[in-house]
């Protein structure tokens, strides 16, 4: 039995996230169906993580096992002919059996995009904000994330996670243009809804609704009700995964 990693990307607009679920279309379902058709056997894929409804991935990794000999470049070519236009395969490579798409990942990086000027070409992949933001204060608050490892305050309520501990190694706002920015955050793992909740709370700092020290109190309070609103999923991208 040989294990393979599939590197691919997708526009999540039409999907109810990564994970297969009843009565909803998922990216995992589309990838599994395509691989099963091409390899002529039932293929189960395990992804590096779970993106929510509408969230995109510029890089996602999944693994599958098969007894068949797989020509990576040829499989990529066939996958891209079979997959929907909003999902594309980049490479398929053999890996050792102890490599796991999810558990072997050392870090994941997400980007969240915002813009402050109406732009029809950004509306699908960036969140339009109609108010002034103090990005200097937002960066001051974001830097605090590196001081903590418990992010229960930004975890979706009533989830079955065993731990709310994450090792955040990067968190900052980057200016893209006169009216556009993106938030970069890297960690070994993320909680469900964590990035969008973090961004929503940082936006509250930028708007002056809460202070930088209030942001620290939110983290230390460990209550989701103390954090800001979850931002829309369409502006969130899984950007990179390191193994």
C-alpha positions in Angstrom: 0.0 0.0 0.0 1.4 3.4 -1.0 0.4 6.7 0.4 0.2 9.9 -1.8 -0.1 13.5 -1.0 -2.3 15.6 -3.3 -1.5 19.4 -3.4 -4.4 21.4 -4.7 -6.3 24.7 -4.5 -9.9 25.7 -4.6 -12.4 28.6 -4.7 -14.7 27.7 -1.8 -17.7 29.9 -2.9 -19.8 27.0 -4.1 -19.0 24.6 -1.3 -20.1 24.0 2.3 -16.5 23.7 3.4 -13.9 21.0 3.0 -15.5 18.1 4.9 -18.0 15.6 3.4 -21.5 16.1 4.9 -25.0 15.0 4.1 -27.2 17.2 1.9 -24.4 19.6 1.0 -21.6 19.8 -1.6 -18.0 19.7 -0.2 -14.5 19.9 -1.7 -13.6 16.6 -0.1 -16.5 14.9 -1.9 -15.5 16.3 -5.3 -11.8 15.2 -4.8 -12.7 11.7 -3.6 -15.2 11.2 -6.5 -12.6 12.3 -9.1 -9.8 10.1 -7.6 -12.2 7.1 -7.3 -13.2 7.5 -10.9 -9.7 7.7 -12.2 -8.2 5.0 -10.0 -11.3 2.7 -10.4 -11.5 2.0 -6.7 -13.1 3.7 -3.7 -10.7 6.3 -2.5 -10.9 8.1 0.8 -8.9 11.3 1.3 -7.8 12.9 4.5 -7.3 16.6 4.4 -4.8 18.8 6.2 -7.6 20.7 7.9 -11.2 21.7 7.6 -12.1 25.0 6.0 -15.6 26.4 6.6 -18.4 27.2 4.1 -17.2 29.7 1.5 -13.6 29.7 2.6 -10.9 29.3 0.0 -7.5 27.5 -0.2 -4.5 28.6 -2.3 -2.9 25.5 -0.9 -4.5 22.4 0.5 -3.0 19.0 1.0 -4.8 15.6 1.3 -3.5 12.1 1.4 -4.9 8.8 0.1 -3.7 5.2 0.0 -3.8 2.8 -3.0 -2.1 -0.4 -4.1 -1.9 0.8 -7.7 1.1 2.4 -9.3 0.4 6.1 -9.7 2.0 8.4 -12.2 1.9 11.7 -10.4 2.0 14.2 -13.3 -0.4 12.0 -15.3 -2.9 11.9 -12.5 -2.7 15.6 -12.0 -3.5 16.1 -15.7 -6.5 13.8 -15.5 -7.7 15.3 -12.2 -7.7 18.8 -13.8 -9.8 17.5 -16.7 -12.3 15.9 -14.3 -12.5 18.2 -11.3 -14.9 21.3 -11.4 -13.3 24.5 -12.6 -13.1 25.9 -9.1 -10.8 23.1 -7.9 -7.4 22.4 -9.4 -4.7 19.9 -8.6 -1.0 21.0 -8.5 0.9 17.9 -7.8 0.6 14.3 -6.5 3.7 12.8 -4.8 4.4 9.5 -3.0 5.2 9.8 0.7 6.0 7.4 3.5 3.1 5.6 5.3 3.8 7.5 8.5 3.2 10.9 6.8 -0.3 12.2 7.5 -1.8 15.2 5.7 -3.3 16.6 9.0 -1.1 15.4 11.8 2.3 15.7 10.1 1.7 19.4 9.3 4.0 21.7 11.3 2.2 24.9 10.5 -0.7 26.5 8.6 -1.0 30.0 7.4 -4.2 31.9 6.7 -4.8 35.3 5.1 -7.9 37.4 5.6 -8.5 40.2 3.1 -10.3 43.6 3.8 -10.8 46.7 1.7 -12.2 50.1 2.5 -13.2 51.4 -0.9 -15.9 50.0 -3.1 -14.4 47.7 -5.7 -16.5 45.3 -7.8 -13.4 43.1 -8.5 -12.7 42.5 -4.8 -16.2 41.9 -3.5 -16.0 38.1 -3.8 -12.7 37.6 -2.1 -12.3 40.5 0.3 -14.5 42.0 3.1 -15.6 45.5 2.4 -15.5 47.7 5.6 -17.2 51.0 5.5 -15.4 52.6 8.5 -12.0 53.9 9.4 -9.6 51.5 11.0 -6.5 52.1 13.1 -4.2 49.4 11.7 -1.3 50.4 14.0 -3.4 49.5 17.0 -4.7 46.4 15.3 -1.1 45.3 14.8 -0.3 46.1 18.4 -3.1 43.9 19.5 -2.3 41.2 17.0 1.2 40.9 18.4 -0.3 39.8 21.7 -1.5 36.6 20.1 2.1 35.4 20.1 2.2 35.7 23.9 -0.6 33.2 24.6 -1.4 29.6 23.7 -5.0 29.2 24.8 -7.5 30.6 22.3 -10.8 29.5 23.8 -12.1 33.0 23.3 -12.0 32.6 19.6 -13.3 29.0 19.4 -16.8 28.4 18.1 -19.1 27.5 21.0 -20.3 23.9 21.5 -17.6 22.2 19.5 -16.0 18.9 20.6 -12.4 20.1 20.5 -10.2 18.4 23.1 -7.9 21.3 23.6 -8.0 25.0 22.7 -4.2 25.3 22.8 -2.5 26.6 19.6 1.1 27.9 19.0 0.7 31.1 17.0 4.0 32.2 15.5 2.9 35.1 13.2 0.0 37.5 13.4 0.1 40.9 11.6 -1.7 43.2 9.2 -0.1 43.8 5.8 -0.9 46.8 3.6 -1.7 45.8 0.0 -2.8 49.1 -1.5 -4.2 52.5 -0.6 -7.5 50.9 0.6 -6.7 47.2 1.0 -5.0 45.1 3.7 -4.7 41.5 4.7 -4.2 39.8 8.0 -1.5 37.0 8.2 -1.7 34.4 10.9 0.4 31.3 11.2 0.0 28.5 13.8 0.6 24.8 14.3 -3.2 24.3 14.4 -6.4 26.4 14.4 -9.7 26.1 16.2 -13.0 26.1 14.3 -13.9 29.7 13.4 -10.7 31.0 15.1 -9.3 33.2 12.4 -12.5 34.9 11.6 -13.2 35.5 15.3 -9.7 36.9 15.8 -10.1 39.3 12.8 -13.5 40.4 14.0 -12.1 41.3 17.4 -9.1 43.1 15.9 -11.5 45.1 13.8 -13.2 46.1 17.0 -9.8 47.4 18.2 -9.4 49.2 14.9 -12.8 50.9 15.2 -12.1 52.0 18.8 -14.9 49.8 20.2 -12.3 48.1 22.5 -8.8 49.1 23.5 -5.6 47.1 22.9 -5.7 46.1 26.6 -9.3 45.1 26.2 -8.1 42.7 23.5 -5.7 41.1 26.0 -8.5 40.8 28.4 -10.6 39.0 25.8 -7.8 36.4 25.3 -7.4 35.9 29.0 -11.1 35.7 29.6 -11.4 32.6 27.4 -15.1 33.2 26.6 -16.3 33.3 23.0 -19.0 35.8 24.1 -16.2 38.3 25.1 -14.7 38.3 21.6 -16.0 40.2 18.5 -18.2 38.9 15.7 -17.0 36.3 13.2 -16.1 37.8 9.9 -17.5 36.5 6.6 -15.9 33.4 5.2 -15.5 34.6 1.6 -12.4 36.8 2.5 -10.5 34.0 4.2 -7.8 31.9 2.4 -5.8 28.9 3.6 -2.5 30.2 2.1 0.2 27.6 3.1 0.9 24.4 4.9 4.4 23.4 6.1 5.5 19.8 6.7 
